Amino acid sequence: MADQPADSVLYEVSDGLATITINRPDAMNAMNTAAKVALREALHSAAADTAVRAVLLTATGRAFCVGQDLKEHVGKLDEARESGGGNALSTVKEHYNPIVRALTEMPKPVVAGVNGVAAGAGFGFALACDYRVAADTASFNTSFAGVALTADSGVSWTLPRLIGQSRAADLLFFPRSISARDAHELGIVNKLVPAADLAAEAAVVARALASGPTVAYASLKESLAYGAAHTLSEALEKEDELQTKAGASEDHTIAVQAFLNKEKPKYLGR
């Protein structure tokens, strides 16, 4: 399929997989307004498209995403000061929050193919995905305190849930580059691969999910998010609700029949 009109973010759908590629390699995939809008709209398109059963978020060049384009940001700070009003960081509400919500709330699995540096909001985007495949040359950095800002892009929610409150506080208060290998040991990265194999390996993971039981995956995403903020009793009730939904899916019937026939199930995604 054709790319999105804004070439700062490329969008392609093939065999149930939407591949969304941040494409500002000369700027290390820093997010200017055009890129943020394009990414937000690409994710909304993938979420709404019933033909899409999984998403792969990746990038071109040597960086995954280094977060906010600071050159553009400086200009907005100057405009705000000169006008005596306005909010140079309104982009959090307008762009970053919707992007993170789209990644976390999408009823289909999202894989991050982290090809290089993931910093600031870029780190947040990777954390908001359901599964992270990283090149062994990639790195991660919270960055925010380094430019006298607090966390955004969901990092205050996602990071401590992955590595614990104490380690998250350490990385946020003392931002520094964490190697892909260290990130894998911490539990930030699910799968570590040689840089040359990143594109192929991330696609294998994403395509496996795209051919899987989509209703069950959506329920798993919802269940994990719900369980992180509710009591055991409430989580059990939610599991009952979601299991009823998954059990009524065509894919569950297909899976049971395939098991009885000792065959590999061919899921329909419904």
C-alpha positions as CSV (number, residue, x, y, z in Angstrom):
1,M,0.0,0.0,0.0
2,A,1.0,3.6,-0.5
3,D,2.8,5.5,2.3
4,Q,1.0,8.2,4.3
5,P,1.1,11.7,2.7
6,A,3.6,12.9,5.4
7,D,6.8,11.2,4.6
8,S,8.2,11.8,8.2
9,V,6.1,8.7,9.1
10,L,5.6,5.9,6.6
11,Y,2.6,3.6,6.8
12,E,2.2,0.2,5.1
13,V,-0.3,-2.6,5.6
14,S,0.5,-6.2,4.4
15,D,-1.0,-9.5,5.4
16,G,-2.7,-8.1,8.5
17,L,0.4,-6.2,9.7
18,A,0.7,-2.4,9.7
19,T,4.3,-1.3,9.7
20,I,4.7,2.3,10.9
21,T,8.1,3.8,10.4
22,I,9.4,7.1,11.8
23,N,11.3,8.5,9.0
24,R,13.4,11.6,10.0
25,P,16.9,9.9,10.0
26,D,18.8,13.1,9.5
27,A,17.3,14.4,12.7
28,M,17.7,11.1,14.6
29,N,13.9,10.8,14.2
30,A,13.3,13.7,16.6
31,M,9.6,14.6,16.7
32,N,8.6,17.9,15.1
33,T,4.9,18.8,14.9
34,A,4.5,17.2,11.4
35,A,6.0,13.9,12.6
36,K,3.9,13.9,15.8
37,V,0.7,14.5,13.8
38,A,1.6,11.9,11.2
39,L,2.4,9.3,13.9
40,R,-0.7,10.0,15.8
41,E,-2.9,9.6,12.6
42,A,-1.0,6.5,11.5
43,L,-1.7,4.8,14.8
44,H,-5.4,5.8,14.7
45,S,-5.6,4.4,11.2
46,A,-4.1,1.1,12.3
47,A,-6.4,0.9,15.3
48,A,-9.5,1.5,13.2
49,D,-8.6,-0.8,10.3
50,T,-10.2,-4.2,10.8
51,A,-7.7,-5.7,8.3
52,V,-4.8,-4.8,10.7
53,R,-4.2,-7.5,13.3
54,A,-0.9,-6.3,14.6
55,V,1.4,-3.2,14.4
56,L,5.2,-2.9,14.0
57,L,6.6,0.5,15.1
58,T,10.1,1.1,13.9
59,A,12.3,3.8,12.4
60,T,14.9,4.5,9.7
61,G,18.6,5.4,10.3
62,R,20.6,5.0,13.4
63,A,18.0,6.2,15.9
64,F,14.6,4.9,16.9
65,C,13.5,8.3,18.2
66,V,15.3,10.8,20.4
67,G,12.1,12.5,21.5
68,Q,11.1,16.1,21.0
69,D,12.7,18.1,18.2
70,L,14.5,20.7,20.5
71,K,15.2,23.1,17.6
72,E,11.4,23.4,17.0
73,H,10.8,23.5,20.8
74,V,13.2,26.4,21.3
75,G,11.2,28.4,18.7
76,K,8.0,27.6,20.5
77,L,9.5,28.7,23.9
78,D,10.5,32.0,22.3
79,E,7.0,32.5,20.8
80,A,5.4,31.9,24.2
81,R,7.7,34.4,25.9
82,E,7.2,37.0,23.3
83,S,3.4,36.7,23.3
84,G,3.3,36.6,27.1
85,G,1.1,33.5,27.0
86,G,0.6,30.2,25.3
87,N,2.0,26.9,26.3
88,A,5.1,25.6,24.5
89,L,4.4,22.2,25.9
90,S,0.8,21.9,24.8
91,T,2.2,19.2,22.5
92,V,2.0,16.7,25.5
93,K,-1.8,16.9,25.5
94,E,-2.2,17.4,21.7
95,H,0.3,14.8,20.5
96,Y,2.2,12.6,22.9
97,N,-0.7,11.6,25.1
98,P,-2.9,10.5,22.1
99,I,0.1,8.6,20.6
100,V,0.7,6.7,23.8
101,R,-3.0,6.0,24.3
102,A,-3.2,4.7,20.8
103,L,-0.3,2.3,21.4
104,T,-1.5,1.0,24.8
105,E,-5.3,1.0,24.1
106,M,-5.2,-0.4,20.6
107,P,-7.1,-3.8,20.6
108,K,-4.3,-5.5,18.8
109,P,-0.6,-6.2,19.7
110,V,2.1,-3.6,19.0
111,V,5.8,-4.5,18.5
112,A,8.6,-2.0,18.8
113,G,11.5,-2.6,16.5
114,V,14.1,-0.5,18.3
115,N,16.9,0.0,15.8
116,G,18.9,2.7,17.7
117,V,18.7,5.4,20.4
118,A,15.3,5.6,22.1
119,A,15.3,8.7,24.3
120,G,12.7,10.9,26.0
121,A,9.4,10.5,24.2
122,G,11.0,7.9,22.0
123,F,11.7,5.8,25.0
124,G,8.1,6.3,26.0
125,F,6.8,5.1,22.7
126,A,8.9,2.0,22.9
127,L,7.6,1.3,26.5
128,A,4.0,1.8,25.4
129,C,4.3,-1.0,22.9
130,D,3.5,-4.6,24.0
131,Y,6.7,-6.2,23.0
132,R,10.2,-4.7,22.3
133,V,12.7,-6.2,19.9
134,A,16.0,-4.3,20.1
135,A,19.2,-4.2,18.1
136,D,22.2,-5.0,20.2
137,T,23.5,-1.5,19.3
138,A,20.4,0.3,20.5
139,S,20.3,2.3,23.7
140,F,17.7,3.9,26.0
141,N,17.7,7.2,27.9
142,T,14.9,8.9,29.9
143,S,16.5,12.3,29.0
144,F,13.8,14.5,30.6
145,A,15.6,15.7,33.7
146,G,18.6,16.4,31.4
147,V,16.6,19.3,29.9
148,A,14.9,20.3,33.1
149,L,11.6,18.6,32.3
150,T,9.6,15.9,34.0
151,A,8.5,12.6,32.4
152,D,5.9,12.4,29.7
153,S,4.7,10.0,27.0
154,G,3.6,7.6,29.7
155,V,7.1,6.9,31.1
156,S,6.0,7.6,34.7
157,W,3.5,4.8,34.3
158,T,5.2,2.3,32.1
159,L,8.8,2.3,33.3
160,P,8.2,1.5,37.0
161,R,5.8,-1.3,36.0
162,L,8.6,-2.9,34.0
163,I,11.6,-2.4,36.3
164,G,10.2,-1.2,39.7
165,Q,9.8,2.1,41.4
166,S,13.4,2.4,42.7
167,R,15.1,1.6,39.4
168,A,12.7,3.9,37.5
169,A,13.5,6.8,39.9
170,D,17.2,6.2,39.4
171,L,16.9,6.4,35.6
172,L,14.6,9.4,35.7
173,F,16.6,11.5,38.3
174,F,20.0,10.5,36.7
175,P,19.3,10.2,33.0
176,R,22.0,8.3,31.1
177,S,22.4,5.9,28.2
178,I,21.4,2.3,29.0
179,S,22.8,-0.2,26.5
180,A,20.4,-2.7,24.9
181,R,22.0,-5.5,26.7
182,D,21.5,-3.8,30.1
183,A,17.9,-2.9,29.1
184,H,17.3,-6.6,28.2
185,E,18.6,-7.7,31.7
186,L,16.4,-5.1,33.3
187,G,13.3,-6.4,31.5
188,I,12.8,-3.3,29.3
189,V,13.7,-5.3,26.1
190,N,12.0,-8.6,25.4
191,K,14.3,-9.8,22.6
192,L,17.8,-8.7,21.8
193,V,19.1,-9.4,18.3
194,P,22.2,-8.4,16.2
195,A,21.7,-5.0,14.6
196,A,21.9,-6.5,11.1
197,D,18.9,-8.8,11.9
198,L,16.7,-6.3,13.6
199,A,14.3,-5.6,10.8
200,A,13.8,-9.2,9.9
201,E,13.5,-10.4,13.5
202,A,11.1,-7.7,14.5
203,A,9.0,-8.5,11.5
204,V,8.9,-12.2,12.4
205,V,7.6,-11.4,15.9
206,A,5.0,-8.9,14.5
207,R,3.8,-11.2,11.8
208,A,3.4,-14.1,14.2
209,L,1.1,-11.8,16.3
210,A,-0.7,-10.6,13.1
211,S,-1.6,-14.3,12.3
212,G,-2.6,-15.1,15.9
213,P,-5.9,-14.9,17.9
214,T,-6.6,-11.2,17.7
215,V,-9.5,-11.1,20.1
216,A,-7.5,-13.0,22.7
217,Y,-4.5,-10.6,22.3
218,A,-6.8,-7.6,22.7
219,S,-8.2,-9.2,25.9
220,L,-4.7,-9.9,27.2
221,K,-3.7,-6.2,26.7
222,E,-6.8,-5.0,28.5
223,S,-6.4,-7.6,31.3
224,L,-2.7,-6.6,31.9
225,A,-3.5,-2.9,32.0
226,Y,-6.5,-3.4,34.3
227,G,-4.7,-5.7,36.6
228,A,-1.9,-3.1,37.1
229,A,-4.3,-0.7,38.8
230,H,-6.9,-2.9,40.5
231,T,-7.3,-5.4,43.3
232,L,-7.1,-9.1,42.8
233,S,-10.8,-9.5,43.3
234,E,-11.5,-6.8,40.6
235,A,-8.9,-8.4,38.3
236,L,-10.6,-11.8,38.7
237,E,-13.9,-10.2,37.7
238,K,-12.3,-8.6,34.7
239,E,-10.7,-11.9,33.7
240,D,-14.1,-13.6,33.8
241,E,-15.6,-10.8,31.6
242,L,-12.8,-11.0,29.0
243,Q,-12.6,-14.8,29.0
244,T,-16.3,-14.9,28.1
245,K,-15.5,-12.6,25.2
246,A,-12.5,-14.6,24.0
247,G,-14.4,-17.8,24.4
248,A,-17.1,-16.6,22.1
249,S,-14.7,-15.8,19.3
250,E,-14.4,-17.8,16.2
251,D,-10.7,-18.2,16.8
252,H,-11.3,-20.1,20.1
253,T,-13.5,-22.6,18.2
254,I,-10.8,-22.9,15.6
255,A,-8.1,-23.4,18.2
256,V,-10.0,-26.1,20.1
257,Q,-10.8,-28.0,16.9
258,A,-7.2,-27.8,15.6
259,F,-6.0,-29.1,19.0
260,L,-8.3,-32.1,18.8
261,N,-7.3,-32.7,15.2
262,K,-3.6,-32.3,16.1
263,E,-3.3,-29.5,13.5
264,K,-1.9,-26.0,13.6
265,P,-4.8,-23.5,13.9
266,K,-5.3,-20.9,11.2
267,Y,-6.8,-17.9,12.9
268,L,-9.2,-15.5,11.4
269,G,-8.7,-12.7,13.9
270,R,-12.3,-12.6,15.0
